[in-house]
Amino acid sequence: MKTNLIYFVHGTTYDNASKKCSGWKQVELNDLGKEQAKNLGKVNASVKFDIIFTSDLIRAIDSANIAFPNVPKIQDKRLRECNYGLLDGEDKKLIVYEDHIDIPFPNGESLKDVENRVRDFISYLQENYQGKTIGIVSHRAPQLAFEVITKNITWEEANKNDWRKTGAWQPGWKYNID
């Protein structure tokens, strides 16, 4: 029985608007981010979610609460953004994912570390939520990890095809896990 996942990225934050990377830093949604979350809920109003999982960072929590106010939610730190370590809160130009697939950011994590967290999260879903429709509100690195895991592609491919580079945003990405 397949578990249906719809993955959403959080709305725009003050750091996003300032072209800074947040990583594990707590940053709130700005007005645009709140509006994006409202619109996300409207666009997905017909989807009957059993549950929404979010990272434990406020920008994901707030996005989920605004978009899906009547759906039960669980925060899970395995869905956190990549820990950029010393680069948390710095200029986003310093965050080059291609350079940190295996090598951690200074005092932070690598993308493979994020992948391991997401693999553990997917195993948890497979054991506890088979056949359910699940929403996930999270961040860039966990989404790319879902791409790597569910599509059996490399990090190089995931980075190359990242919607943030191609301009191919959509109101949710669907993933199926067995």
TALIN-V707814 format. One line per field, one symbol per residue. ss: DSSP state (@ for helix, = for strand, . for the rest). A space follows every 50 residues. Layout:
BEGIN
ss->???
END
This chain:
BEGIN
ss->..=======...=@@@@..=........=.@@@@@@@@@@@@@....... ====...@@@@@@@@@@.....===.@@@.....@@@...=@@@..@@@@ ..........@@@@@@@@@@@@@@@@@@....======.@@@@@@@@@@@ @...@@@@@@..@@@@......=====.
END
